[in-house]
Amino acid sequence: MKKYAEFKLNIKPFDAALKITEDSKLKDLIVFYDYKVTGKDDEQICIFVLEKYFLRTSSTASLTVTIDNFDGETVMKCISTGNGEGIFDIGWGSGKSFINSVRTPLIPNIKEEAL
């Protein structure tokens, strides 16, 4: 089951990425992390891929997170996949839970949410 959420933040992408990588629970789940700075207007992008096993669905879910400020404000997009089970791909809330784990360290910096 796929789950998507978008958050507007009041900090730069690299600062948001630092909060994610400093969280001890999330640090062990990161399987890929990359970042870039463009020469134009100090635009930044950070990309994370995290994996976590959910016992309730007996599956390993993947969470892809992008954080960028290409449009003048910092936006974090989270896409959780692979967290469903069975023929109907029922996730039992694991996708939302996985996204929430990345959202939690950034709560003081969230200006707007689109779940």
N, CA, C and O atoms as a GROMACS GRO file, in nm:
protein
  460
    1MET      N    1   0.084  -0.118   0.000
    1MET     CA    2   0.000   0.000   0.000
    1MET      C    3   0.088   0.124   0.000
    1MET      O    4   0.185   0.132   0.076
    2LYS      N    5   0.056   0.220  -0.084
    2LYS     CA    6   0.133   0.343  -0.092
    2LYS      C    7   0.072   0.449  -0.002
    2LYS      O    8  -0.050   0.459   0.012
    3LYS      N    9   0.158   0.527   0.058
    3LYS     CA   10   0.114   0.639   0.143
    3LYS      C   11   0.203   0.757   0.112
    3LYS      O   12   0.325   0.741   0.103
    4TYR      N   13   0.144   0.876   0.096
    4TYR     CA   14   0.219   0.995   0.060
    4TYR      C   15   0.185   1.109   0.158
    4TYR      O   16   0.070   1.124   0.200
    5ALA      N   17   0.286   1.187   0.194
    5ALA     CA   18   0.265   1.306   0.276
    5ALA      C   19   0.365   1.413   0.234
    5ALA      O   20   0.476   1.383   0.189
    6GLU      N   21   0.324   1.537   0.251
    6GLU     CA   22   0.410   1.650   0.216
    6GLU      C   23   0.407   1.750   0.330
    6GLU      O   24   0.302   1.779   0.388
    7PHE      N   25   0.525   1.804   0.362
    7PHE     CA   26   0.539   1.899   0.472
    7PHE      C   27   0.618   2.020   0.427
    7PHE      O   28   0.720   2.006   0.359
    8LYS      N   29   0.572   2.139   0.463
    8LYS     CA   30   0.648   2.262   0.439
    8LYS      C   31   0.719   2.296   0.569
    8LYS      O   32   0.657   2.299   0.675
    9LEU      N   33   0.849   2.322   0.560
    9LEU     CA   34   0.932   2.344   0.678
    9LEU      C   35   0.986   2.486   0.682
    9LEU      O   36   0.997   2.553   0.579
   10ASN      N   37   1.019   2.531   0.802
   10ASN     CA   38   1.074   2.666   0.819
   10ASN      C   39   1.226   2.664   0.836
   10ASN      O   40   1.284   2.761   0.885
   11ILE      N   41   1.290   2.554   0.795
   11ILE     CA   42   1.437   2.544   0.799
   11ILE      C   43   1.486   2.497   0.663
   11ILE      O   44   1.408   2.448   0.581
   12LYS      N   45   1.615   2.511   0.638
   12LYS     CA   46   1.675   2.469   0.511
   12LYS      C   47   1.680   2.316   0.503
   12LYS      O   48   1.680   2.249   0.606
   13PRO      N   49   1.684   2.262   0.382
   13PRO     CA   50   1.688   2.117   0.366
   13PRO      C   51   1.801   2.048   0.441
   13PRO      O   52   1.778   1.943   0.501
   14PHE      N   53   1.922   2.104   0.440
   14PHE     CA   54   2.033   2.040   0.509
   14PHE      C   55   2.011   2.037   0.660
   14PHE      O   56   2.052   1.941   0.726
   15ASP      N   57   1.946   2.139   0.716
   15ASP     CA   58   1.916   2.141   0.859
   15ASP      C   59   1.812   2.034   0.894
   15ASP      O   60   1.821   1.968   0.998
   16ALA      N   61   1.714   2.017   0.806
   16ALA     CA   62   1.613   1.913   0.826
   16ALA      C   63   1.677   1.775   0.817
   16ALA      O   64   1.647   1.686   0.897
   17ALA      N   65   1.766   1.757   0.719
   17ALA     CA   66   1.834   1.628   0.704
   17ALA      C   67   1.919   1.596   0.826
   17ALA      O   68   1.926   1.480   0.868
   18LEU      N   69   1.982   1.696   0.883
   18LEU     CA   70   2.063   1.676   1.003
   18LEU      C   71   1.977   1.627   1.119
   18LEU      O   72   2.020   1.539   1.194
   19LYS      N   73   1.857   1.682   1.134
   19LYS     CA   74   1.767   1.636   1.241
   19LYS      C   75   1.727   1.490   1.221
   19LYS      O   76   1.712   1.416   1.318
   20ILE      N   77   1.709   1.451   1.096
   20ILE     CA   78   1.672   1.311   1.067
   20ILE      C   79   1.789   1.218   1.098
   20ILE      O   80   1.772   1.114   1.162
   21THR      N   81   1.909   1.255   1.053
   21THR     CA   82   2.025   1.167   1.072
   21THR      C   83   2.071   1.163   1.218
   21THR      O   84   2.138   1.068   1.258
   22GLU      N   85   2.036   1.263   1.296
   22GLU     CA   86   2.074   1.263   1.438
   22GLU      C   87   1.977   1.183   1.524
   22GLU      O   88   2.009   1.154   1.640
   23ASP      N   89   1.863   1.147   1.472
   23ASP     CA   90   1.765   1.067   1.546
   23ASP      C   91   1.813   0.922   1.548
   23ASP      O   92   1.825   0.858   1.443
   24SER      N   93   1.840   0.870   1.666
   24SER     CA   94   1.900   0.736   1.678
   24SER      C   95   1.810   0.626   1.622
   24SER      O   96   1.861   0.527   1.569
   25LYS      N   97   1.679   0.640   1.632
   25LYS     CA   98   1.588   0.538   1.579
   25LYS      C   99   1.588   0.537   1.427
   25LYS      O  100   1.576   0.431   1.365
   26LEU      N  101   1.601   0.654   1.366
   26LEU     CA  102   1.598   0.664   1.220
   26LEU      C  103   1.732   0.630   1.157
   26LEU      O  104   1.738   0.575   1.047
   27LYS      N  105   1.839   0.663   1.226
   27LYS     CA  106   1.975   0.646   1.173
   27LYS      C  107   1.999   0.503   1.125
   27LYS      O  108   2.062   0.482   1.021
   28ASP      N  109   1.950   0.405   1.201
   28ASP     CA  110   1.971   0.264   1.165
   28ASP      C  111   1.884   0.218   1.048
   28ASP      O  112   1.911   0.114   0.988
   29LEU      N  113   1.780   0.296   1.014
   29LEU     CA  114   1.690   0.258   0.907
   29LEU      C  115   1.732   0.313   0.770
   29LEU      O  116   1.679   0.271   0.668
   30ILE      N  117   1.826   0.406   0.769
   30ILE     CA  118   1.869   0.471   0.645
   30ILE      C  119   1.956   0.376   0.563
   30ILE      O  120   2.060   0.328   0.610
   31VAL      N  121   1.913   0.348   0.439
   31VAL     CA  122   1.993   0.263   0.350
   31VAL      C  123   2.060   0.344   0.240
   31VAL      O  124   2.153   0.297   0.175
   32PHE      N  125   2.012   0.466   0.218
   32PHE     CA  126   2.072   0.555   0.118
   32PHE      C  127   2.047   0.699   0.159
   32PHE      O  128   1.939   0.734   0.206
   33TYR      N  129   2.150   0.784   0.139
   33TYR     CA  130   2.138   0.926   0.169
   33TYR      C  131   2.228   1.003   0.075
   33TYR      O  132   2.345   0.968   0.058
   34ASP      N  133   2.175   1.107   0.013
   34ASP     CA  134   2.255   1.189  -0.077
   34ASP      C  135   2.206   1.333  -0.067
   34ASP      O  136   2.091   1.358  -0.031
   35TYR      N  137   2.292   1.427  -0.100
   35TYR     CA  138   2.255   1.568  -0.096
   35TYR      C  139   2.334   1.644  -0.201
   35TYR      O  140   2.445   1.604  -0.238
   36LYS      N  141   2.277   1.752  -0.247
   36LYS     CA  142   2.341   1.836  -0.349
   36LYS      C  143   2.305   1.982  -0.321
   36LYS      O  144   2.201   2.012  -0.263
   37VAL      N  145   2.395   2.071  -0.363
   37VAL     CA  146   2.371   2.215  -0.361
   37VAL      C  147   2.388   2.265  -0.503
   37VAL      O  148   2.487   2.232  -0.569
   38THR      N  149   2.294   2.343  -0.550
   38THR     CA  150   2.311   2.403  -0.682
   38THR      C  151   2.373   2.541  -0.663
   38THR      O  152   2.363   2.599  -0.555
   39GLY      N  153   2.434   2.593  -0.765
   39GLY     CA  154   2.497   2.724  -0.757
   39GLY      C  155   2.397   2.837  -0.755
   39GLY      O  156   2.430   2.949  -0.716
   40LYS      N  157   2.275   2.808  -0.796
   40LYS     CA  158   2.173   2.910  -0.808
   40LYS      C  159   2.098   2.929  -0.676
   40LYS      O  160   2.030   2.836  -0.630
   41ASP      N  161   2.107   3.045  -0.616
   41ASP     CA  162   2.030   3.082  -0.497
   41ASP      C  163   2.042   2.983  -0.380
   41ASP      O  164   1.950   2.969  -0.300
   42ASP      N  165   2.155   2.915  -0.370
   42ASP     CA  166   2.179   2.821  -0.260
   42ASP      C  167   2.067   2.717  -0.248
   42ASP      O  168   2.023   2.685  -0.138
   43GLU      N  169   2.020   2.666  -0.361
   43GLU     CA  170   1.918   2.562  -0.358
   43GLU      C  171   1.980   2.430  -0.314
   43GLU      O  172   2.090   2.394  -0.356
   44GLN      N  173   1.908   2.359  -0.228
   44GLN     CA  174   1.958   2.234  -0.171
   44GLN      C  175   1.855   2.123  -0.193
   44GLN      O  176   1.735   2.148  -0.200
   45ILE      N  177   1.905   2.000  -0.204
   45ILE     CA  178   1.817   1.883  -0.208
   45ILE      C  179   1.883   1.770  -0.129
   45ILE      O  180   2.003   1.747  -0.139
   46CYS      N  181   1.803   1.701  -0.052
   46CYS     CA  182   1.846   1.583   0.024
   46CYS      C  183   1.750   1.469  -0.010
   46CYS      O  184   1.629   1.489  -0.020
   47ILE      N  185   1.806   1.352  -0.028
   47ILE     CA  186   1.727   1.234  -0.061
   47ILE      C  187   1.763   1.123   0.037
   47ILE      O  188   1.880   1.092   0.058
   48PHE      N  189   1.661   1.063   0.095
   48PHE     CA  190   1.677   0.951   0.187
   48PHE      C  191   1.596   0.833   0.138
   48PHE      O  192   1.488   0.850   0.081
   49VAL      N  193   1.647   0.712   0.159
   49VAL     CA  194   1.570   0.590   0.144
   49VAL      C  195   1.588   0.513   0.274
   49VAL      O  196   1.701   0.485   0.315
   50LEU      N  197   1.477   0.479   0.337
   50LEU     CA  198   1.479   0.406   0.463
   50LEU      C  199   1.401   0.276   0.446
   50LEU      O  200   1.309   0.268   0.366
   51GLU      N  201   1.438   0.174   0.522
   51GLU     CA  202   1.366   0.047   0.523
   51GLU      C  203   1.339   0.006   0.666
   51GLU      O  204   1.421   0.025   0.756
   52LYS      N  205   1.221  -0.053   0.685
   52LYS     CA  206   1.183  -0.098   0.819
   52LYS      C  207   1.091  -0.219   0.806
   52LYS      O  208   1.002  -0.223   0.721
   53TYR      N  209   1.115  -0.319   0.891
   53TYR     CA  210   1.030  -0.438   0.893
   53TYR      C  211   0.914  -0.414   0.989
   53TYR      O  212   0.933  -0.372   1.103
   54PHE      N  213   0.792  -0.441   0.941
   54PHE     CA  214   0.672  -0.426   1.023
   54PHE      C  215   0.614  -0.565   1.050
   54PHE      O  216   0.573  -0.635   0.959
   55LEU      N  217   0.613  -0.603   1.175
   55LEU     CA  218   0.562  -0.733   1.216
   55LEU      C  219   0.413  -0.746   1.183
   55LEU      O  220   0.368  -0.854   1.144
   56ARG      N  221   0.337  -0.637   1.199
   56ARG     CA  222   0.192  -0.643   1.178
   56ARG      C  223   0.154  -0.675   1.033
   56ARG      O  224   0.044  -0.725   1.008
   57THR      N  225   0.243  -0.648   0.939
   57THR     CA  226   0.215  -0.682   0.798
   57THR      C  227   0.311  -0.788   0.746
   57THR      O  228   0.298  -0.832   0.631
   58SER      N  229   0.405  -0.830   0.827
   58SER     CA  230   0.507  -0.928   0.788
   58SER      C  231   0.577  -0.887   0.659
   58SER      O  232   0.600  -0.969   0.570
   59SER      N  233   0.611  -0.756   0.650
   59SER     CA  234   0.676  -0.707   0.529
   59SER      C  235   0.774  -0.595   0.563
   59SER      O  236   0.764  -0.529   0.667
   60THR      N  237   0.868  -0.576   0.473
   60THR     CA  238   0.963  -0.467   0.486
   60THR      C  239   0.914  -0.351   0.402
   60THR      O  240   0.895  -0.363   0.281
   61ALA      N  241   0.892  -0.238   0.467
   61ALA     CA  242   0.844  -0.118   0.399
   61ALA      C  243   0.962  -0.030   0.361
   61ALA      O  244   1.068  -0.034   0.425
   62SER      N  245   0.942   0.048   0.258
   62SER     CA  246   1.042   0.143   0.213
   62SER      C  247   0.984   0.283   0.224
   62SER      O  248   0.866   0.305   0.196
   63LEU      N  249   1.067   0.378   0.266
   63LEU     CA  250   1.025   0.517   0.275
   63LEU      C  251   1.126   0.602   0.200
   63LEU      O  252   1.245   0.604   0.234
   64THR      N  253   1.079   0.671   0.097
   64THR     CA  254   1.164   0.762   0.022
   64THR      C  255   1.128   0.904   0.064
   64THR      O  256   1.011   0.942   0.063
   65VAL      N  257   1.230   0.982   0.101
   65VAL     CA  258   1.209   1.118   0.149
   65VAL      C  259   1.294   1.213   0.066
   65VAL      O  260   1.415   1.191   0.051
   66THR      N  261   1.232   1.316   0.011
   66THR     CA  262   1.308   1.422  -0.055
   66THR      C  263   1.280   1.553   0.018
   66THR      O  264   1.166   1.581   0.056
   67ILE      N  265   1.384   1.630   0.038
   67ILE     CA  266   1.371   1.761   0.101
   67ILE      C  267   1.443   1.860   0.010
   67ILE      O  268   1.563   1.847  -0.015
   68ASP      N  269   1.370   1.961  -0.039
   68ASP     CA  270   1.434   2.060  -0.126
   68ASP      C  271   1.374   2.198  -0.103
   68ASP      O  272   1.268   2.213  -0.041
   69ASN      N  273   1.444   2.297  -0.153
   69ASN     CA  274   1.395   2.435  -0.147
   69ASN      C  275   1.400   2.499  -0.286
   69ASN      O  276   1.431   2.618  -0.298
   70PHE      N  277   1.369   2.423  -0.388
   70PHE     CA  278   1.376   2.470  -0.526
   70PHE      C  279   1.273   2.577  -0.558
   70PHE      O  280   1.296   2.659  -0.648
   71ASP      N  281   1.161   2.578  -0.488
   71ASP     CA  282   1.055   2.677  -0.515
   71ASP      C  283   1.055   2.791  -0.413
   71ASP      O  284   0.954   2.859  -0.396
   72GLY      N  285   1.167   2.811  -0.344
   72GLY     CA  286   1.177   2.921  -0.250
   72GLY      C  287   1.142   2.886  -0.107
   72GLY      O  288   1.172   2.964  -0.016
   73GLU      N  289   1.079   2.772  -0.084
   73GLU     CA  290   1.051   2.727   0.052
   73GLU      C  291   1.088   2.579   0.062
   73GLU      O  292   1.089   2.507  -0.037
   74THR      N  293   1.118   2.536   0.183
   74THR     CA  294   1.160   2.398   0.203
   74THR      C  295   1.038   2.306   0.208
   74THR      O  296   0.945   2.328   0.285
   75VAL      N  297   1.041   2.203   0.124
   75VAL     CA  298   0.933   2.106   0.116
   75VAL      C  299   0.992   1.966   0.135
   75VAL      O  300   1.090   1.929   0.070
   76MET      N  301   0.930   1.889   0.225
   76MET     CA  302   0.969   1.750   0.246
   76MET      C  303   0.856   1.662   0.195
   76MET      O  304   0.742   1.677   0.237
   77LYS      N  305   0.889   1.570   0.103
   77LYS     CA  306   0.792   1.477   0.048
   77LYS      C  307   0.830   1.336   0.092
   77LYS      O  308   0.945   1.295   0.079
   78CYS      N  309   0.732   1.262   0.143
   78CYS     CA  310   0.754   1.127   0.195
   78CYS      C  311   0.662   1.029   0.122
   78CYS      O  312   0.541   1.049   0.116
   79ILE      N  313   0.721   0.924   0.067
   79ILE     CA  314   0.644   0.821  -0.003
   79ILE      C  315   0.679   0.686   0.059
   79ILE      O  316   0.793   0.641   0.050
   80SER      N  317   0.582   0.623   0.121
   80SER     CA  318   0.601   0.493   0.182
   80SER      C  319   0.539   0.386   0.092
   80SER      O  320   0.425   0.400   0.048
   81THR      N  321   0.615   0.279   0.064
   81THR     CA  322   0.564   0.171  -0.020
   81THR      C  323   0.605   0.036   0.038
   81THR      O  324   0.693   0.028   0.125
   82GLY      N  325   0.541  -0.068  -0.011
   82GLY     CA  326   0.577  -0.204   0.028
   82GLY      C  327   0.534  -0.241   0.167
   82GLY      O  328   0.587  -0.336   0.225
   83ASN      N  329   0.438  -0.168   0.223
   83ASN     CA  330   0.399  -0.194   0.361
   83ASN      C  331   0.264  -0.265   0.373
   83ASN      O  332   0.208  -0.272   0.482
   84GLY      N  333   0.214  -0.316   0.263
   84GLY     CA  334   0.086  -0.387   0.268
   84GLY      C  335   0.105  -0.538   0.270
   84GLY      O  336   0.214  -0.590   0.249
   85GLU      N  337  -0.005  -0.605   0.297
   85GLU     CA  338   0.000  -0.751   0.299
   85GLU      C  339  -0.120  -0.808   0.225
   85GLU      O  340  -0.225  -0.745   0.216
   86GLY      N  341  -0.103  -0.925   0.174
   86GLY     CA  342  -0.213  -0.997   0.111
   86GLY      C  343  -0.254  -0.944  -0.024
   86GLY      O  344  -0.196  -0.848  -0.076
   87ILE      N  345  -0.354  -1.006  -0.079
   87ILE     CA  346  -0.402  -0.973  -0.213
   87ILE      C  347  -0.461  -0.832  -0.219
   87ILE      O  348  -0.459  -0.768  -0.325
   88PHE      N  349  -0.514  -0.782  -0.108
   88PHE     CA  350  -0.574  -0.649  -0.105
   88PHE      C  351  -0.475  -0.542  -0.061
   88PHE      O  352  -0.512  -0.424  -0.050
   89ASP      N  353  -0.350  -0.581  -0.035
   89ASP     CA  354  -0.244  -0.486  -0.002
   89ASP      C  355  -0.281  -0.398   0.118
   89ASP      O  356  -0.266  -0.276   0.112
   90ILE      N  357  -0.329  -0.459   0.225
   90ILE     CA  358  -0.371  -0.386   0.345
   90ILE      C  359  -0.248  -0.352   0.429
   90ILE      O  360  -0.170  -0.441   0.462
   91GLY      N  361  -0.232  -0.225   0.463
   91GLY     CA  362  -0.113  -0.179   0.535
   91GLY      C  363  -0.128  -0.171   0.686
   91GLY      O  364  -0.027  -0.159   0.755
   92TRP      N  365  -0.249  -0.176   0.739
   92TRP     CA  366  -0.274  -0.169   0.883
   92TRP      C  367  -0.205  -0.049   0.949
   92TRP      O  368  -0.164  -0.057   1.065
   93GLY      N  369  -0.192   0.061   0.877
   93GLY     CA  370  -0.136   0.184   0.933
   93GLY      C  371   0.016   0.191   0.934
   93GLY      O  372   0.072   0.288   0.986
   94SER      N  373   0.082   0.093   0.878
   94SER     CA  374   0.229   0.093   0.884
   94SER      C  375   0.290   0.204   0.798
   94SER      O  376   0.393   0.260   0.836
   95GLY      N  377   0.229   0.238   0.686
   95GLY     CA  378   0.281   0.346   0.601
   95GLY      C  379   0.275   0.480   0.672
   95GLY      O  380   0.371   0.556   0.670
   96LYS      N  381   0.162   0.508   0.734
   96LYS     CA  382   0.145   0.633   0.808
   96LYS      C  383   0.242   0.637   0.927
   96LYS      O  384   0.299   0.742   0.956
   97SER      N  385   0.258   0.525   0.993
   97SER     CA  386   0.350   0.516   1.106
   97SER      C  387   0.494   0.543   1.064
   97SER      O  388   0.569   0.611   1.134
   98PHE      N  389   0.532   0.488   0.948
   98PHE     CA  390   0.668   0.506   0.897
   98PHE      C  391   0.693   0.654   0.864
   98PHE      O  392   0.798   0.709   0.897
   99ILE      N  393   0.597   0.717   0.798
   99ILE     CA  394   0.609   0.860   0.767
   99ILE      C  395   0.617   0.941   0.895
   99ILE      O  396   0.694   1.037   0.905
  100ASN      N  397   0.537   0.904   0.993
  100ASN     CA  398   0.537   0.975   1.121
  100ASN      C  399   0.672   0.969   1.191
  100ASN      O  400   0.709   1.062   1.262
  101SER      N  401   0.747   0.861   1.171
  101SER     CA  402   0.878   0.849   1.235
  101SER      C  403   0.976   0.954   1.182
  101SER      O  404   1.065   0.998   1.256
  102VAL      N  405   0.961   0.995   1.055
  102VAL     CA  406   1.046   1.099   0.998
  102VAL      C  407   0.990   1.238   1.034
  102VAL      O  408   1.066   1.333   1.051
  103ARG      N  409   0.860   1.247   1.046
  103ARG     CA  410   0.794   1.373   1.081
  103ARG      C  411   0.825   1.416   1.224
  103ARG      O  412   0.843   1.536   1.250
  104THR      N  413   0.832   1.322   1.316
  104THR     CA  414   0.846   1.352   1.459
  104THR      C  415   0.964   1.443   1.494
  104THR      O  416   0.942   1.541   1.566
  105PRO      N  417   1.087   1.417   1.448
  105PRO     CA  418   1.196   1.507   1.487
  105PRO      C  419   1.185   1.647   1.426
  105PRO      O  420   1.256   1.739   1.468
  106LEU      N  421   1.096   1.663   1.328
  106LEU     CA  422   1.081   1.792   1.260
  106LEU      C  423   0.954   1.867   1.301
  106LEU      O  424   0.926   1.973   1.245
  107ILE      N  425   0.879   1.816   1.396
  107ILE     CA  426   0.754   1.879   1.437
  107ILE      C  427   0.768   2.028   1.467
  107ILE      O  428   0.684   2.106   1.423
  108PRO      N  429   0.872   2.072   1.541
  108PRO     CA  430   0.882   2.216   1.569
  108PRO      C  431   0.904   2.301   1.443
  108PRO      O  432   0.884   2.423   1.447
  109ASN      N  433   0.944   2.240   1.334
  109ASN     CA  434   0.977   2.313   1.212
  109ASN      C  435   0.873   2.300   1.102
  109ASN      O  436   0.893   2.354   0.992
  110ILE      N  437   0.762   2.232   1.127
  110ILE     CA  438   0.659   2.212   1.026
  110ILE      C  439   0.564   2.331   1.025
  110ILE      O  440   0.503   2.365   1.127
  111LYS      N  441   0.553   2.395   0.907
  111LYS     CA  442   0.461   2.508   0.890
  111LYS      C  443   0.325   2.461   0.838
  111LYS      O  444   0.221   2.517   0.873
  112GLU      N  445   0.328   2.358   0.753
  112GLU     CA  446   0.206   2.313   0.687
  112GLU      C  447   0.220   2.166   0.652
  112GLU      O  448   0.329   2.120   0.617
  113GLU      N  449   0.108   2.092   0.661
  113GLU     CA  450   0.108   1.949   0.630
  113GLU      C  451   0.002   1.917   0.525
  113GLU      O  452  -0.105   1.977   0.524
  114ALA      N  453   0.033   1.824   0.438
  114ALA     CA  454  -0.064   1.770   0.343
  114ALA      C  455  -0.052   1.619   0.349
  114ALA      O  456   0.040   1.561   0.291
  115LEU      N  457  -0.144   1.556   0.419
  115LEU     CA  458  -0.139   1.411   0.436
  115LEU      C  459  -0.233   1.341   0.342
  115LEU      O  460  -0.241   1.218   0.342
   0.00000   0.00000   0.00000
